[in-house]
Amino acid sequence: MTASDLPYRRGAGVVLINPEGLIFAGRRRDTDAPAWQMPQGGIDAGEAPADAALRELWEETGVTASLVEPLAEAPGWIRYDLPMELLGKVWKGRYRGQEQRWFLYRFLGRDADVNIATEHPEFSDWRWIGAEEMLASIVPFKRALYSEVIAAFRPWLA
């Protein structure tokens, strides 16, 4: 079986911006590399992508739906492929990558409302950054996907 024989895992992601248009970035706990990303994750069976996005946001940042304002949704599914060294290791080897729906939300709370010390923490640190720094901070195999997401939401970003 080759990578092209495997399906894509369905996922959802959130671009969370503060009033200045800066993007929430969390530093991944599961790597020694300085890998920063936006909240994202899988869609559960029967779950709508928008609901999955808000669930992932809450699970990874402690930010509830009451603390965000929906602004936009990127058009269509956006895909990335796993690099060969991760293929077969991530998601028990069942997927070649992810296809995701992305949503833009404005954060209405205060920084103190962000809590990355969640039940199953994914981030060791977090910060607000500009779009270009977000692109420079994501792992290389997700950079094209992040470029597409940022392009879709550019009018709202700092």
C-alpha positions, 0 to 999 in steps of 0.5 A: 500500500502506498500513501496515495492509497490512503484516505485523508482524515477530515479535520477542522481548524480555527484562525483565532484573532485578537482585536489587533488582527494578530493570530493565536499560535500555540507551541506544540508539546509533542516535539522539541522543534519550535513548532507553532500552530493554530488550533485544529483537529479531527472531526468526530462522526456526525459532527459538523465542521463548524462544531468541530472547530469550536470543540477543538478551540475549547479543547486546546485553548479553553476558549469557549464559543461565548468568547468568540465572534464568527467572521468567515469560513475558508472556501472548501476543503484544504489538504496537506500530506504527511511527510514520508517519515510520519506516514504510518506513525501518525493516526495509526497509519490510516491516513495520508494527511488531512483535509480541513475546513477552516474558520475565522473567529475574533476573540472577545475575551482577555488573554487571561481567558486562554487556558492551554493547561487543558485536560489533554494539553497540546500546547506548551506555550502560546502567543499572538503573532502576525500572519507572516510569522505564523507562516514562518512558524508552522512545520514545513509540510503544513506551510502550503495549507496555512498559506491558503488559509491566511490568504482566505482571511487576509482582510481581517489579519494584521 
